[in-house]
Amino acid sequence: MFENLSDRLGGVFDRLTKQGALSEDDVRTAMREVRVALLEADVSLPVARSFVKAVTAKATGSAVTKSVTPGQQVVKIVHDELIKVLQGEDEPEALRIDNPPAPILMVGLQGSGKTTTTAKLARRLQEREKKRVLMASLDTNRPAAMEQLAVLGQQIGVDTLPIVKGESATQIAKRAKQQASLGGYDVFILDTAGRLHIDQVLMDEVQAVRDIAQPRETLLVVDGLTGQDAVNVATEFDGKVGVSGVILTRMDGDGRGGAALSMRQITGKPIRFVGLGEKMDALESFDAQRIAGRILGMGDIVTLVEKAQEVLEVEQAERMMKRFQKGLFNMNDLKGQLEQMQKMGGMQSIMGMMPGMQKMAKQAEAAGMDDTAVRRQIALISSMTKKERANPALLQASRKKRIATGAGLDVAELNRLLKMQRQMADTMKKMGKMGKGGMMKQAMRAMTGRGGGLPDMANADPAKMAEATKMLQDPKGLGGQLGKAGLPGGFSGLFPKK
C-alpha cells in the first residue's frame, strides 16, 4: 500500500534533508515533484493542487528555510498535511454500535469484496470489541452469495441468519432485525446485494432495506484498485443512500493509494477500515497518523505491536524471554519466531511497519529474502526429529542429508539455516546480559513502563513509545543487535550470506 508514492516522496525528501540550507526555490522545486508524485499515485487533481499549495505556503516561510534543520521541517509539514487530507479537520468517531442490537448496513458494487469484508468486520467486532454479532446476506441475485456468508460465518465462529429461499431483501432484513432482538445480539450486519454498476434498481433496494433497518452505520465497501472511480462510487452512494463511512478493499495490491488520499477530501466521508489481504484478520483500522507515517517511511510501530499482541500470549512471551536471556535458542524457538512472523502478515508486512525499513524490505525481496524462504526454513525444521530440534549440534552429514531430502531442499540451505540459528542464539545471550536489566527488558520497559509481557497499547506513554522506536533504529543498540539476529529491527540475519 502506497509503495510507489512512498518511494517517490522518499527520494524528494532525501535530497531536501541532505542539502542543509534551503531556499524558497528549492522548496518550490521539491513541491512540484511532490505534485507529480501525487498525480502518478492516482490522487485527484484538486486534492493534489490544494495539498501542494498548503505545504508550499507553510514551507516557504523564513521560519523554515532559515531553521537549523529545514529539510526535516518540510517533511514534518508534509506529514501534518497528509494527516489532514486523510482524516479531515475532526478526529474520526468510533463505530456507533451502542444500544443493542445495533444495525450495520454494508453497501457497494458487485466484486468489491463486500461479503468477505462483512465477515472480516464481524470477526473484528466479536474478537476485539467482545460483541455478539449476527450476519445476514440480503443478496438474492448472485448465485451462492448467501451460502458464501454462511461458510465464512462457520470459519470465524460468527452466527449467520438461517437461509429461507424465496424471501426478498426487505423480508430478510425484517427477519434479521427480529432475530437480533430476540437472540440478544449486540450487532447485526446486513450484507446487501451489489451490481456491476450503479442503477436505479440497486438504489431502490438499498433504500428500502435502509428504511427497515434504520442502520447506525452505513458502510460503503469499494475496491481500492479502481482508483478515482472508487471516489466516484462513494459520491454516488452517499448522494442516494447516505454513507457514514468507507471501507477500502484490496489495498495490499495497490502501490499507488490515490483513492485513500482523495476519498475524505472529496466525499467528506471517513475511511473506517482498509482490507489488506484475503485472510479473515486482514482488516485494519484506518488511522491517518499511522498511514501518513507509512507513506513517508516513518513506519508504524503501533500497528506492529498490536499485531504482536494478537498472535502472542503474555505468558508465552515471558517464557520465551527467560529462555532467550539464558542464551537458550534451539530450532523449536526459531520455528516459533518464524511462524509468529507469518501470523503477523509476513516479513514484508512487518518490515514495512518498521521505521526506516521500507527500502530494506524491497532490497530483501529483490534478493529472494521473502516469505517463500521463511516457509522453506519452517519445512526444514519440521523435517527434524524432536531431539534434533532441541539440540541442533546433533546434526552431522547423514542427518543433514535426510532432513534436506525430507523437505525437498538442498543441504546447503539447511547449513545456512543452522548458521542463522547459531547467530541468533549468540545474540540472544548477549542481549540478555547487555545493559541494565538486559536489552530485551529495556525495550519492554520503554514501551510499557513495566518489566515484562507485551506492550499495553491502550495505556502506552507516547514519549516511551518514541524512546522504544529510537532503540529499534539505533545500530549500536537494540536495533543493531536484532539486525544481527534477524529479528524486527534488522532482518538481515534471517538470510546469512552464502
C-alpha positions as CSV (number, residue, x, y, z in Angstrom):
1,M,0.0,0.0,0.0
2,F,1.4,3.4,-1.1
3,E,4.7,1.8,-2.2
4,N,5.1,3.9,-5.3
5,L,4.1,7.2,-3.6
6,S,6.4,6.4,-0.7
7,D,9.3,5.7,-3.0
8,R,8.8,8.9,-4.9
9,L,8.4,11.1,-1.9
10,G,11.3,9.4,-0.1
11,G,13.6,10.4,-3.0
12,V,12.4,14.0,-2.9
13,F,12.8,14.4,0.9
14,D,16.2,12.6,1.0
15,R,17.5,15.3,-1.3
16,L,15.9,18.1,0.8
17,T,17.3,16.8,4.1
18,K,20.8,16.3,2.7
19,Q,21.0,19.9,1.3
20,G,21.3,21.7,4.6
21,A,20.3,25.2,3.8
22,L,17.1,25.6,1.7
23,S,15.9,28.5,-0.5
24,E,12.3,29.1,-1.3
25,D,13.1,28.0,-4.9
26,D,14.4,24.6,-3.5
27,V,11.1,24.1,-1.7
28,R,9.0,25.0,-4.7
29,T,11.0,22.7,-6.9
30,A,10.5,19.9,-4.4
31,M,6.8,20.6,-4.2
32,R,6.5,20.3,-8.0
33,E,7.9,16.9,-7.7
34,V,5.5,16.1,-4.9
35,R,2.6,17.1,-7.1
36,V,3.7,14.8,-9.9
37,A,4.2,12.0,-7.4
38,L,0.6,12.5,-6.1
39,L,-0.9,12.6,-9.6
40,E,1.0,9.4,-10.5
41,A,-0.4,7.8,-7.4
42,D,-3.9,8.5,-8.8
43,V,-4.7,11.3,-6.4
44,S,-7.3,13.6,-7.9
45,L,-6.1,16.8,-9.4
46,P,-8.0,19.2,-7.0
47,V,-6.7,17.3,-3.9
48,A,-3.1,17.3,-5.3
49,R,-3.3,21.0,-6.0
50,S,-4.7,22.0,-2.6
51,F,-2.2,19.8,-0.8
52,V,0.9,21.2,-2.6
53,K,-0.5,24.8,-2.2
54,A,-0.9,24.3,1.6
55,V,2.5,22.7,2.1
56,T,4.3,25.4,0.0
57,A,2.6,28.2,1.9
58,K,3.9,26.8,5.2
59,A,7.3,25.6,4.0
60,T,8.5,28.8,2.2
61,G,8.5,31.0,5.3
62,S,11.7,32.1,6.8
63,A,11.0,30.2,10.0
64,V,11.5,27.0,7.9
65,T,14.1,27.9,5.3
66,K,16.4,29.6,7.8
67,S,15.9,27.0,10.6
68,V,18.7,24.6,11.7
69,T,17.0,21.6,10.0
70,P,14.9,23.0,7.2
71,G,14.6,19.7,5.3
72,Q,13.2,17.9,8.3
73,Q,10.8,20.8,9.0
74,V,9.4,20.4,5.4
75,V,9.0,16.7,6.0
76,K,7.0,17.4,9.2
77,I,4.8,19.9,7.4
78,V,4.1,17.3,4.7
79,H,3.4,14.7,7.4
80,D,0.9,17.0,9.1
81,E,-0.8,17.9,5.8
82,L,-1.1,14.3,4.9
83,I,-2.9,13.6,8.1
84,K,-5.3,16.5,7.4
85,V,-6.1,15.2,3.9
86,L,-6.6,11.6,5.1
87,Q,-8.6,12.5,8.2
88,G,-10.2,15.9,7.7
89,E,-10.4,18.5,10.3
90,D,-12.0,16.3,13.0
91,E,-10.9,13.2,14.8
92,P,-12.8,10.1,13.4
93,E,-15.6,8.8,15.6
94,A,-15.8,5.2,16.7
95,L,-18.4,3.0,15.1
96,R,-21.8,3.7,16.7
97,I,-22.6,0.2,18.0
98,D,-24.1,1.0,21.4
99,N,-27.7,0.3,22.5
100,P,-28.0,-3.2,21.1
101,P,-28.9,-4.6,18.7
102,A,-27.0,-2.0,16.5
103,P,-27.6,-2.5,12.8
104,I,-24.8,-2.0,10.3
105,L,-25.6,-1.8,6.6
106,M,-22.9,-2.9,4.1
107,V,-23.4,-1.5,0.6
108,G,-21.3,-1.4,-2.6
109,L,-20.9,-2.7,-6.1
110,Q,-20.6,-6.3,-7.0
111,G,-17.0,-7.6,-7.0
112,S,-15.8,-5.1,-4.4
113,G,-15.3,-7.7,-1.7
114,K,-18.4,-6.8,0.3
115,T,-19.3,-10.3,1.6
116,T,-15.8,-11.1,2.7
117,T,-15.4,-7.7,4.3
118,T,-18.7,-8.3,6.2
119,A,-17.2,-11.4,7.7
120,K,-13.9,-9.7,8.5
121,L,-15.8,-6.8,10.3
122,A,-18.0,-9.3,12.2
123,R,-14.9,-11.2,13.3
124,R,-13.2,-8.0,14.4
125,L,-16.2,-6.8,16.4
126,Q,-16.6,-10.2,18.1
127,E,-13.0,-10.7,19.0
128,R,-11.8,-7.1,19.7
129,E,-14.9,-5.4,20.8
130,K,-16.4,-8.5,22.5
131,K,-19.7,-8.0,20.7
132,R,-22.1,-10.8,19.9
133,V,-22.7,-10.4,16.1
134,L,-25.3,-11.7,13.7
135,M,-24.7,-11.6,10.0
136,A,-27.4,-11.7,7.3
137,S,-27.0,-11.9,3.5
138,L,-29.6,-10.0,1.6
139,D,-28.1,-10.8,-1.8
140,T,-30.9,-12.8,-3.6
141,N,-29.3,-12.2,-7.1
142,R,-25.8,-13.6,-7.0
143,P,-25.6,-17.4,-7.0
144,A,-24.5,-18.9,-3.7
145,A,-24.0,-15.4,-2.1
146,M,-25.9,-16.4,1.0
147,E,-24.1,-19.8,1.2
148,Q,-20.8,-17.9,1.0
149,L,-21.6,-15.8,4.0
150,A,-22.8,-18.8,5.9
151,V,-19.5,-20.7,5.2
152,L,-17.4,-17.6,6.3
153,G,-19.5,-17.4,9.4
154,Q,-18.7,-21.0,10.3
155,Q,-15.0,-20.3,9.7
156,I,-14.8,-17.4,12.1
157,G,-17.4,-18.5,14.6
158,V,-20.0,-15.8,13.9
159,D,-23.7,-16.6,13.6
160,T,-25.5,-16.1,10.3
161,L,-29.2,-15.8,9.8
162,P,-30.7,-19.1,8.5
163,I,-31.4,-19.1,4.8
164,V,-35.0,-19.1,3.7
165,K,-35.4,-19.5,-0.1
166,G,-37.8,-17.2,-1.9
167,E,-37.6,-14.2,0.5
168,S,-36.9,-10.7,-0.8
169,A,-34.2,-8.5,0.6
170,T,-36.6,-6.5,2.7
171,Q,-38.2,-9.6,4.2
172,I,-34.7,-10.9,5.1
173,A,-33.9,-7.5,6.7
174,K,-37.0,-7.7,8.8
175,R,-36.3,-11.2,10.0
176,A,-32.7,-10.3,10.8
177,K,-33.8,-7.3,12.9
178,Q,-36.3,-9.5,14.8
179,Q,-33.7,-12.3,15.3
180,A,-31.1,-9.9,16.6
181,S,-33.6,-8.5,19.1
182,L,-34.9,-11.9,20.3
183,G,-31.5,-13.6,20.2
184,G,-29.7,-11.0,22.4
185,Y,-27.2,-9.9,19.8
186,D,-25.2,-6.7,20.2
187,V,-24.8,-6.0,16.5
188,F,-26.4,-7.3,13.3
189,I,-24.7,-6.7,9.9
190,L,-26.7,-6.7,6.7
191,D,-24.8,-7.6,3.5
192,T,-26.8,-6.1,0.7
193,A,-26.7,-7.1,-3.0
194,G,-24.4,-5.3,-5.4
195,R,-24.5,-4.6,-9.2
196,L,-21.8,-4.2,-11.8
197,H,-22.7,-0.6,-12.0
198,I,-25.0,1.9,-10.1
199,D,-28.6,1.6,-11.3
200,Q,-32.0,2.6,-10.0
201,V,-33.0,-1.0,-9.2
202,L,-29.9,-1.3,-6.9
203,M,-30.6,2.0,-5.2
204,D,-34.3,1.3,-4.7
205,E,-33.5,-2.0,-3.0
206,V,-30.8,-0.5,-0.7
207,Q,-33.0,2.4,0.2
208,A,-35.9,0.0,1.1
209,V,-33.6,-2.1,3.3
210,R,-32.2,1.1,4.9
211,D,-35.7,2.3,5.8
212,I,-36.4,-1.0,7.6
213,A,-33.1,-1.5,9.4
214,Q,-32.5,2.2,10.4
215,P,-28.8,1.5,10.5
216,R,-26.4,3.2,12.9
217,E,-23.7,2.8,10.3
218,T,-23.9,2.5,6.6
219,L,-20.5,1.4,5.4
220,L,-19.6,1.5,1.7
221,V,-17.2,-1.2,0.5
222,V,-15.2,-0.1,-2.5
223,D,-12.3,-1.7,-4.4
224,G,-9.2,0.5,-3.8
225,L,-7.7,-0.8,-7.1
226,T,-10.3,1.2,-9.0
227,G,-8.5,4.4,-8.0
228,Q,-10.5,7.6,-8.7
229,D,-13.6,5.5,-9.7
230,A,-13.8,4.4,-6.1
231,V,-14.2,8.1,-5.1
232,N,-17.0,8.5,-7.8
233,V,-18.8,5.4,-6.5
234,A,-18.6,6.8,-2.9
235,T,-20.1,10.1,-4.1
236,E,-23.0,8.4,-5.9
237,F,-23.9,6.1,-3.0
238,D,-23.7,8.9,-0.4
239,G,-26.0,11.1,-2.5
240,K,-28.6,8.4,-2.9
241,V,-28.4,6.3,0.2
242,G,-26.3,8.2,2.8
243,V,-23.0,6.7,3.8
244,S,-21.4,7.1,7.2
245,G,-18.0,5.6,6.3
246,V,-15.9,3.8,3.7
247,I,-14.0,0.5,3.7
248,L,-11.3,0.3,1.0
249,T,-10.5,-3.3,0.0
250,R,-7.5,-4.8,-1.9
251,M,-5.2,-2.0,-0.7
252,D,-2.4,-4.6,-0.3
253,G,-2.4,-4.8,-4.1
254,D,-2.4,-1.0,-4.8
255,G,1.0,0.5,-4.8
256,R,-0.5,3.9,-5.6
257,G,-3.2,4.6,-2.9
258,G,-4.8,7.5,-4.7
259,A,-8.3,6.5,-3.6
260,A,-7.4,6.7,0.1
261,L,-5.8,10.1,-0.4
262,S,-8.7,11.6,-2.3
263,M,-11.7,9.9,-0.5
264,R,-12.0,12.1,2.6
265,Q,-11.4,15.5,0.9
266,I,-13.8,14.9,-2.0
267,T,-16.6,12.9,-0.3
268,G,-16.3,14.2,3.3
269,K,-16.7,10.6,4.5
270,P,-14.2,9.0,6.8
271,I,-12.3,5.8,5.7
272,R,-13.1,3.4,8.6
273,F,-11.1,0.3,7.6
274,V,-8.7,-1.0,4.9
275,G,-8.6,-4.6,3.6
276,L,-5.0,-5.8,3.2
277,G,-5.4,-9.4,2.1
278,E,-7.8,-12.4,1.9
279,K,-7.3,-13.7,5.4
280,M,-10.2,-13.0,7.9
281,D,-7.9,-10.9,10.1
282,A,-6.7,-8.8,7.2
283,L,-8.8,-5.8,8.1
284,E,-7.1,-2.8,9.7
285,S,-8.5,0.4,11.2
286,F,-7.7,3.4,9.0
287,D,-5.6,5.7,11.2
288,A,-4.5,8.8,9.4
289,Q,-1.4,9.4,11.5
290,R,-0.2,5.8,11.1
291,I,-0.9,5.9,7.3
292,A,1.0,9.2,6.9
293,G,3.9,7.7,8.7
294,R,4.0,4.7,6.4
295,I,3.8,6.9,3.3
296,L,6.8,8.9,4.5
297,G,8.8,5.8,5.5
298,M,8.4,6.5,9.3
299,G,7.0,3.1,9.9
300,D,4.0,2.1,12.1
301,I,5.3,0.7,15.4
302,V,1.8,0.9,17.0
303,T,0.2,-1.4,14.4
304,L,3.2,-3.8,14.6
305,V,2.8,-4.1,18.4
306,E,-0.9,-4.6,18.1
307,K,-0.4,-7.4,15.6
308,A,2.1,-9.0,18.1
309,Q,-0.5,-8.8,20.8
310,E,-2.9,-10.7,18.7
311,V,-0.6,-13.6,18.0
312,L,1.4,-13.9,21.2
313,E,0.1,-14.7,24.7
314,V,1.8,-12.7,27.5
315,E,2.7,-15.9,29.4
316,Q,4.3,-17.3,26.2
317,A,6.2,-14.1,25.7
318,E,7.6,-14.2,29.2
319,R,8.7,-17.9,28.9
320,M,10.4,-17.0,25.6
321,M,12.1,-14.0,27.3
322,K,13.5,-16.2,30.1
323,R,14.9,-18.7,27.6
324,F,16.4,-16.0,25.4
325,Q,18.1,-14.3,28.4
326,K,19.8,-17.6,29.2
327,G,21.0,-17.9,25.6
328,L,18.7,-20.9,25.0
329,F,17.5,-20.7,21.4
330,N,17.0,-24.0,19.6
331,M,15.2,-24.9,16.4
332,N,11.8,-25.0,18.2
333,D,12.4,-21.4,19.3
334,L,13.4,-20.4,15.7
335,K,10.4,-22.2,14.2
336,G,8.1,-20.3,16.7
337,Q,9.7,-17.0,15.7
338,L,9.2,-17.7,12.0
339,E,5.6,-18.8,12.5
340,Q,4.8,-15.7,14.5
341,M,6.2,-13.6,11.7
342,Q,3.9,-15.3,9.3
343,K,0.9,-14.8,11.5
344,M,1.7,-11.1,11.8
345,G,1.4,-10.7,8.0
346,G,4.8,-12.0,6.8
347,M,8.3,-10.5,6.7
348,Q,7.5,-7.8,4.1
349,S,4.5,-6.6,6.1
350,I,6.5,-6.4,9.3
351,M,9.4,-4.6,7.7
352,G,7.0,-2.1,6.1
353,M,5.9,-1.1,9.6
354,M,9.4,-0.6,11.0
355,P,10.8,2.9,10.9
356,G,13.3,3.3,8.0
357,M,12.9,-0.3,6.9
358,Q,10.8,0.0,3.7
359,K,13.8,0.4,1.5
360,M,15.4,-2.7,3.1
361,A,12.2,-4.6,2.6
362,K,12.5,-4.0,-1.2
363,Q,16.2,-5.0,-1.2
364,A,15.4,-8.2,0.7
365,E,12.6,-9.1,-1.7
366,A,14.9,-8.5,-4.7
367,A,17.5,-10.8,-3.2
368,G,15.0,-13.6,-2.7
369,M,14.6,-12.9,1.1
370,D,10.9,-13.2,1.2
371,D,8.1,-15.2,2.8
372,T,8.8,-18.2,0.5
373,A,12.2,-18.5,2.0
374,V,10.6,-18.4,5.5
375,R,8.3,-21.3,4.5
376,R,11.3,-23.3,3.3
377,Q,13.0,-22.8,6.6
378,I,10.0,-24.0,8.5
379,A,9.8,-27.0,6.2
380,L,13.4,-27.9,7.1
381,I,12.8,-27.6,10.8
382,S,9.7,-29.7,10.5
383,S,11.8,-32.5,8.9
384,M,13.9,-32.8,12.0
385,T,13.2,-35.1,14.9
386,K,12.3,-33.8,18.4
387,K,15.8,-34.4,19.6
388,E,17.4,-32.7,16.6
389,R,15.2,-29.6,17.0
390,A,16.1,-29.4,20.7
391,N,19.8,-30.0,20.1
392,P,20.9,-28.8,16.6
393,A,24.5,-29.9,17.5
394,L,23.5,-33.5,16.7
395,L,23.2,-32.7,13.0
396,Q,26.0,-34.3,11.2
397,A,26.3,-35.2,7.5
398,S,23.9,-38.2,7.3
399,R,21.2,-36.4,9.4
400,K,21.5,-33.3,7.3
401,K,21.0,-35.2,4.1
402,R,17.9,-37.0,5.5
403,I,16.4,-33.7,6.7
404,A,17.1,-31.8,3.4
405,T,15.6,-34.7,1.4
406,G,12.5,-34.8,3.6
407,A,12.0,-31.0,3.0
408,G,12.8,-31.3,-0.7
409,L,15.6,-28.9,-0.4
410,D,19.4,-28.8,-0.6
411,V,21.8,-29.5,2.3
412,A,23.4,-26.0,1.6
413,E,20.1,-24.4,2.6
414,L,20.0,-26.4,5.8
415,N,23.6,-25.3,6.6
416,R,22.5,-21.6,6.2
417,L,19.6,-22.3,8.5
418,L,21.9,-23.8,11.1
419,K,24.3,-20.8,10.8
420,M,21.4,-18.5,11.4
421,Q,20.2,-20.4,14.4
422,R,23.7,-20.2,16.0
423,Q,24.0,-16.5,15.3
424,M,20.6,-15.8,16.9
425,A,21.4,-17.9,19.9
426,D,24.6,-16.0,20.5
427,T,22.8,-12.7,20.0
428,M,20.0,-13.6,22.4
429,K,22.6,-14.4,25.1
430,K,24.4,-11.0,24.6
431,M,21.1,-9.2,24.7
432,G,20.0,-10.8,27.9
433,K,23.2,-9.6,29.6
434,M,23.8,-6.3,27.9
435,G,22.9,-3.1,29.8
436,K,20.9,-2.6,33.0
437,G,18.3,-5.4,33.3
438,G,19.1,-6.7,29.7
439,M,18.3,-5.0,26.4
440,M,15.1,-7.0,26.0
441,K,13.7,-5.8,29.3
442,Q,14.8,-2.3,28.4
443,A,12.7,-2.5,25.2
444,M,9.6,-3.7,27.1
445,R,10.0,-1.0,29.8
446,A,10.4,1.6,27.1
447,M,7.1,0.7,25.6
448,T,5.0,-0.1,28.7
449,G,6.8,1.2,31.7
450,R,6.8,-2.4,33.0
451,G,9.3,-5.1,33.1
452,G,7.7,-7.9,31.0
453,G,4.8,-9.0,28.9
454,L,3.6,-7.4,25.7
455,P,3.0,-3.7,25.4
456,D,-0.3,-2.4,26.7
457,M,-1.1,0.0,23.8
458,A,-4.2,1.4,25.4
459,N,-2.1,2.8,28.2
460,A,1.2,3.3,26.5
461,D,3.1,6.5,27.1
462,P,3.7,8.2,23.7
463,A,7.1,9.5,24.9
464,K,8.1,6.0,25.9
465,M,6.9,4.7,22.6
466,A,9.2,7.2,20.9
467,E,12.0,6.0,23.1
468,A,11.4,2.4,22.0
469,T,11.3,3.4,18.4
470,K,14.7,5.1,18.8
471,M,16.1,1.9,20.4
472,L,14.9,-0.1,17.4
473,Q,16.5,2.3,15.0
474,D,19.8,2.6,16.9
475,P,22.5,0.5,15.1
476,K,24.6,0.4,18.3
477,G,21.6,-0.6,20.5
478,L,18.7,-3.0,20.3
479,G,18.0,-2.5,16.6
480,G,21.6,-3.4,15.7
481,Q,21.5,-6.5,17.9
482,L,18.2,-7.6,16.4
483,G,19.6,-6.9,12.9
484,K,22.4,-9.4,13.5
485,A,19.9,-11.9,14.8
486,G,17.4,-11.4,12.0
487,L,14.5,-10.1,14.1
488,P,12.4,-7.0,13.6
489,G,14.8,-4.1,13.6
490,G,17.2,-5.7,11.1
491,F,16.1,-9.0,9.4
492,S,19.4,-9.3,7.6
493,G,20.4,-12.3,9.8
494,L,17.4,-14.3,8.6
495,F,19.3,-15.0,5.4
496,P,23.1,-15.2,6.1
497,K,25.4,-14.8,3.1
498,K,26.3,-18.0,1.4
